[in-house]
């Protein structure tokens, strides 16, 4: 055969798709031996300084498939350094091949070329004989050997690629199986959709979460399952994914097959091939129950935060049971910002008039981890006392240990005031009625036994007693009416208030000089019943003034956030027993009901957070002083108003 024919057969050998690598190389080696008229052909692999025979044609004992030797003892040591085929006609006389290599293999004629796989030296293709060659290897023969090496390298490279591809395919298959197993067992919804937003894969969790089989969702746009409320958010997330951005913890509402709404927390990542986005994959976690619990907790927290009663939580495991939480209702009742009371004990609300017996009862219940309800006088941040209904309940953990105390504070000053008022009215009316009946009984006896006293005189005395009883009853009714009104603070102009009151009494009592002096531009923050209270003071000062030159001075000044209104007269002064009703609320014989009138003043003033006192002046007369909340021009009534204060302790 000609050289061209040998080459053609060589190409056919390597490009035969039905021939595997090993048979192809063996056939190529035999063809080379035939063409070169050499008995030995072999393919080697060179690695880490060693040569290994991979394929061998011929029977030459040192050269066997699988045999190895150090590279320095091999003919191939020089071959892999050459850019073209290395050809030796007589190795024993050549300076290129080492004597050790010749002694090891006993080859004289040798021609070989390096094999490259992916541009790296794989090994060599060699042909040899144990006798020297009489003629030199020509160019065609060298080219043929180089062609064998090149084609062998290509087939080896192809084989490696196929093996890597197969290994990658097996790996992908294993990963796919593993992914499917995870997808089938995970509680989360795994999904994939294309650039149009249509599902191309959905895990089996869809049936549990949404009530749809995966096959029912594949091919459908994801927007089909979004609620109208979350559709815009879902589309925005999809656009972000198509722009190459990941999405993290996006909450979306989906509609189930039965029409219910579930909430998924979705994470997604763009899928790319060759740098191009080809789709999206991600995972959705069902957080419906979590969101429901969260909304319930938020509702409870909001209810607690916005409750009009004070709610606190104290640490039962720390000394002194420090407060760890207080709501806004606590601030409204006490004036203390929740942040200012954290870490403090409840005891900071106690003060001089707090009943130690009740404090002991409360402490013992807490120490015993028992629920309790007590009422005691506490003090607001501004020092104003109030009646506090305190409810304490232990909070236990799962193990049954008390970890916290829940405290509920309720300002019951209004109720306690009402109860006190009822007690005072009952005492006063009962006491005065008993006295009046005793007087009437005595007068009727005089009619029967005393000839010196005329019936007209006795009748006049009885009428006076009756009128005083009627007056006392009227005072009691006025006080009861005032107590039954709602607390409605408003902005009252001091000048208008005094002008209206004073003009009326100037007309009724022209001989009495009534002076007014207003030293403030602030208004009074109180209810309309304050008019009755001030009128009562002016009436007392005018009506009972027996001085030759009766005089009443009304002064109104501002003292920071308070308005101080004083009414002074030069009359006989207030009866100490009647003044005691204001100071202590105790039972006395209140002649003409004037004591209850002062009690009315005290009631009206204190229900708006103010105070009232009356005392004799040095010399003659008395001085009644009212303290009421002031309100600036730019201030709202809600900001300026104050809670009712206690009447007595």
Number of C-alpha atoms within 10 A of each C-alpha: 7 8 12 11 10 16 19 11 15 22 15 14 22 22 14 11 10 9 13 14 18 14 13 21 27 18 17 25 26 21 19 25 21 14 16 18 13 20 17 25 27 25 26 24 19 22 13 7 10 16 24 20 19 16 20 22 21 17 11 15 7 12 20 17 15 12 12 18 15 15 18 16 19 20 26 26 22 17 24 21 13 13 10 15 25 23 23 23 21 19 24 19 14 13 9 15 23 19 15 13 20 19 11 15 16 18 23 20 23 25 25 29 31 32 29 20 18 12 9 10 16 19 26 27 29 29 26 26 22 18 15 17 18 9 7 12 17 9 10 11 18 19 15 21 26 24 19 27 25 18 21 24 24 17 20 20 17 15 14 13 12 12 12 12 12 12 12 12 12 12 12 13 12 12 12 12 12 12 15 15 12 14 19 15 12 14 17 22 23 25 22 21 23 19 16 13 19 19 23 19 17 24 24 22 24 22 16 13 22 21 16 17 16 18 15 13 18 17 15 16 16 19 16 13 17 22 19 13 11 15 18 14 15 20 15 10 21 22 13 16 21 19 11 15 14 16 16 13 13 14 19 22 22 24 18 19 14 9 10 12 16 19 23 22 17 21 18 23 20 24 20 12 8 6 7 10 16 15 21 24 19 19 20 23 19 22 15 16 11 11 15 12 12 12 12 12 12 12 12 12 13 12 12 18 17 15 14 18 20 24 23 24 22 26 20 22 13 12 8 14 19 21 23 17 17 24 23 21 23 26 21 16 20 24 15 17 16 17 12 10 19 16 16 14 16 15 11 12 17 17 15 10 13 18 15 13 10 14 16 11 13 21 13 13 16 18 9 9 20 13 16 17 15 14 21 22 22 24 22 18 15 9 12 16 27 25 25 23 18 19 18 22 19 21 18 14 9 6 6 8 13 16 16 22 25 18 22 20 23 19 24 18 22 19 11 18 21 17 11 16 21 14 15 20 20 14 17 24 21 13 15 21 18 12 14 17 15 12 15 19 12 13 20 16 12 16 17 9 10 12 9 8 12 11 16 10 12 18 15 11 15 20 13 12 20 16 13 18 20 14 16 24 18 15 22 23 13 16 21 16 11 19 19 10 10 9 18 14 20 18 21 19 13 19 15 9 16 19 11 12 17 19 11 11 18 14 10 12 14 9 13 20 15 22 12 15 13 14 12 14 15 20 21 28 29 28 19 16 18 22 17 17 22 25 20 18 23 22 17 19 29 24 15 14 20 12 14 10 11 19 19 21 17 22 17 21 18 20 12 8 14 20 24 20 20 20 23 24 27 23 25 17 22 22 15 11 16 24 19 16 20 22 16 11 22 14 20 17 16 20 17 17 23 19 24 26 25 25 25 26 27 22 27 28 25 21 26 23 21 24 22 22 16 24 17 20 17 9 10 13 20 20 22 22 20 23 23 27 25 26 25 16 10 6 11 13 18 11 10 19 21 19 19 25 21 23 24 13 13
